[in-house]
Amino acid sequence: MPVRGERGATLRRGRTLVRSERQQKPEPMIKKEKRKLTPWVIYSRIISFWAPGVLLTKLGKMPDPGMQQAWREKIALVSLIVLVCAAVVYLTIFLTMTFCPQSAAKTQYRVFHYNDTTSGPSVIGILGGAFSTENATWTTRLDFTPVPGQDLTPYFNVPVPPSCQSSKLAGLRAPTQNVCGDNNGNGGCPLGDKDTAIQKNHLVSMDGRPVGYDWSDVQSGFFVLNGYVLNLSPYLITVGKKQKPGDILDEAIFGAANAGLVDATLLFQRTSQMKAAAQCLIDRYAAGVLAKDTPGCFAVNLFNYVALVVIGGIVLTRFFMAVIFQYVLSWQLVRRPPRSKVRPLSYNAAAPWTGKKPQTGGAVANLGKGDEDELFTIMLVTCYSEGDESIRGTCDSLCMTNFSDSRKLLFIVADGIIKGSGNDRTTPDICVDLIEQEEAFTDPQPCSYLAVAAGSKQHNMAKVYCGYYRVGERRTPAMVVVKCGTPDEQDAAKPGNRGKRDSQMILMNFFSRVLFNDRMAPLDYDLFRKVHHLMGVTPDIFEIVLMVDADTKVHDESLRLLVNCMNNDQLIMGLCGETKIANKRDSWVTAIQVFEYYISHHLSKAFESVFGGVTCLPGCFCMYRLKARKGDDWVPILTKPEICQEYSQNVVKTLHEKNLLLLGEDRFLTTLMLRNFPSRKMMFMPQATCKTLVPDEFKVLLSQRRRWINSTVHNLMELVLVRNLCGTFCLSMQFSIFLDLVGTVALPVAIVLTYILIVRACMTTYNSVSAYLPLGMLIMVLFLPGILILITTRKWVYVLWMFVYLLALPVWNLVLPTYAYWHFDDFSWGETRKVHGEGKDTGHGDADGTFDAASVPLKRWEDYERKRLRSIRRKERKDADDASSYQMPMVDDSANAGLLKNSVEDSMYYESHPGYSFLGDAATNSAEGSSHTLGHYQHGQPAQQFELQSYPTMNSNSVYAHDADPYGAGYEYAQQPGGSYEDYPQQAAYGYADQQQPGQAPPRQRPGGPRDFQ
């Protein structure tokens, strides 16, 4: 029995990439184990109690319990959205009506203040109105001199107003109580009937001006109700200050009087009867109005001012930050990086393939050499049902970018055997016909891989075509992955189709397994061989992936500018450029989208870029890091296993998960990156541009925005919970995301409130500064983007597009969101991508059959290599004429779909030494590379994690030509910490690995004599 510890030492495998240490692991958004009854499930069932399962099965045509639960969760979400919209409406309109009615909210500039001798001593108050007594001839002499503004209503016989005769007030004493009796404290009503007395005594109304009371003027027997000052002293004296039992109005009046309550407004807001009683008391006992704001009005005004400052501050802050980013920050990132910021091209020497050079041909001999600041980049183009013109236009634009062909690889994925609507060929045929195939790879065989699907669809197969994409004088390495499906699904409608997320995961899983030297599916190994063949370097040297849709055309400088950003700031993990509309004048549907696309980039994404937290990198044009520098080591970014695992979830059950994964994969991937790397940056670069085709029919736009809006809501719900994003309080990404979430769900009422605000602005009398505030806010929100247009683009035509967008606001803010929210349980792509002969799309989330894990073998790279070498040797032995003599023929491996050809001599050495470590041998092998890559090794030392570095030869056109080869001719070896050597090539050529270099172990000798290999 082996000693514990020795086994690990014997089988220890050199690390290819170290996972970064994290203080706190982010909680997965998609959890495999679910509780059956969560609070959310219980709420959804309570809110949809009126729709039993039988009704949904019979009338709703939803026999599946999962569909029924998704429908119930949709109803629950819609109920929450209704509550949010109701809250916004209440805070905007009805908050003022509740705590500060219109009568109390009126400006007090016209009031005649109580006891104000400066305005004239000959003024009295009757039912709250001011009357002049200058020419009065009192028919009944008063035994006192009225104080200016004093309420003389108790001296008049005031009839009971109609509001006090309502049937709602039946049984209440105060509305109809006679207060003109001798016991009212005034000896009755000596002045007689109010209207007659006013006429006889020549009392003149002062143009309806009310008498205004200060808080200090509200004495005992007086209190404030809805901004009116009521004089209830006659009533209290008449009834002897005795409360009528069971009278809720008396309870409120005496409660306020006994407690010395000055403002009793809230006591009269409990029931409809109390509200009616409040109006009655105002009509009968009013003494004036409050000259200052009531507490309710003060609170409402304070809330409005705070909301105005916060919203206005956010709008202005977003505007100015977007301008600063546009003119200052973005230009610092897109400029060509200085030499000090350029990192050497590196990959891990501990990988088993280190030092292997493709022997299937000098693939990169005709590609030229790239500048040292050009990172190896994969250009991923995902195709579904697009036509030849769209796909060819996209590939042409990518290949014509100002970026060396030796540093970029065009990677096209055709999502299934599909013929798009209006196409004469299938999408795979269109894609394969675009490239000049390599002769050794003209007939690729289908390879299995684990697909992003449920049930038996987890097993999928794909063919990998490789060659070159030629545009004019440019010749770019290209690969076409055709997802053809298993033999069992060849008769299906769309064989091999698994969705765009699965197309992305082919690339992400491949690089993740390469960087960690993890077990590979057959498709991964096939990709490895052909990438190595085309590029002359192993795939682990690639650092960047550019994701582009098949209907997008990239500007020729965009790729270079995005890579410059990656070089200038190592913390950037994701980037996007500006997406412009190519068919803006095709129809009114495309016209209303022009300004919406512009403002979403130059205002929203530019503001988010200041914090480094763009919440959505558009899938049509974005760039991610596969791995990133961290000190002297590499850390996985897009290839991080946690991200790959969560992004490739194939079993999604809840409505929330399906909206995250099935509708908006680009936003979900951005959310995953921000959750896993909150300290890194997601940026927008306005200088990098592309053009894309947008929907030109309203039904297509409706389907597209349904997916985008629903995906936005669910992703913002996840992002708002991430606490350690950049910023603090109101100037934080978390607060900005919260406002975006509330603003998104409140879009339907926002447009209604906007029109209400416009009507009010037209009807308002502007007599104070505060009256202009709502108008100023409206103008700022609607027309501030126009100023941004003039500052950023200086194109007046975009101002016209802005007015087109404003005319279409009901479509953007009412029609599209309302339709989207009611279709929360629709997970299909709808009209966005139509396939010839296809009915309604149902998405990729449904399970079909049972998956057999044995159908997709997973092996390490070295295991595939051993198997391939054995097949080569068997063929050699079978064809050998003389078994006793050993020859080394050059084996044609074209039948094996272009496998990497290693020497038979080395393969025999591996087989004849069972205890020999394949991985250990890789670390001591002589380094082999292309014209610009040299290997680093350390003879006699165990396998370590260190990097291969490369400085390519500079040409006269390079911006670094003045720094070319400061080390002189040949190679100079500089001792590095740990005993490794660093090579600085001036001119590198093929065949360098065949020469023994200083410090290199001598080549192994093949043991003599014939051998019988099993």
QUIRARA-V610668 format. One line per field, one symbol per residue. psi: psi as a letter, one per 30 degrees, with the letter a starting at -180 (. if undefined). A space follows every 10 residues. Layout:
psi=???
This chain:
psi=kkkkeeeeee gkkkkfkkkk kkekkkkkej kekkkejlee eeeeeefhff ileeeeeeef hifkeeeeee eeeeeeeeee eeeeeeeeee feefeeeefi leeffkkgff ljkkhjfffk fiklkjhflk kkgegkjjfj kkgljkkkgk jgeffljklk leffgkffgk fkeeegkjgg lfggfghaif fakeeeeeee ghkkkihgkl kkkleffjak fklkjhfkkk jgeeeeeegg hkkkkgjfee eeeeeeeefg kejgeffgge lfeeeeeeee eefegkfalk flkleeeeee eeeeeeeeee eeeeeeeeee eeeeeefdee ffeflkklef fkkkkklkff kfgkfkkkgg liegegfakl lfgjkkkkjk jkkdglleee eeeeeeeefg likkffgkkk jkkjiljkjl kfkflleeee eeffljkkef gfikkkkllj lillbfffjl lkkjklbkkk jbfkjkkkkj jjjfllffgf gleikfkgle eeeefeeeee eeeeeghlkk leeeeeeeee eeeefgllff fkfkkjkklg gkkklffeee eeeeeeefjf fkfkllakjl kfhfgelfee effeeeeeff efeeeeeffe fghkfjjkff jlklkellkj bglkkkdfgk eeeeeefgkf jkeleeeeee ffeieeeeee eeeeefiffl kklkjffjll klklkgkeee eeeefeeeee eeeeeeeeef fjfhlklkbf hleeeeeeee eeeefgeefe eeeeeeeeee effkjjglef ffeeeeeeee eefefeeeee eefgjfffee eeeeeefgee eefeeeeeee efhfgjglfb gejkkkgkbk kgagfkkjak kjfffjkjll efeeeeeeee eeeeeeeefk ejffkklilj kjgffghhlk jlkeeeeeee efiffkjeee eefflkkkaa fgkllkljkg llkljllkkk jlkklffkfg efgkifgalb kkkkklkfgl kkkjkejklk feffkklkgk klkkkkklll kjk.
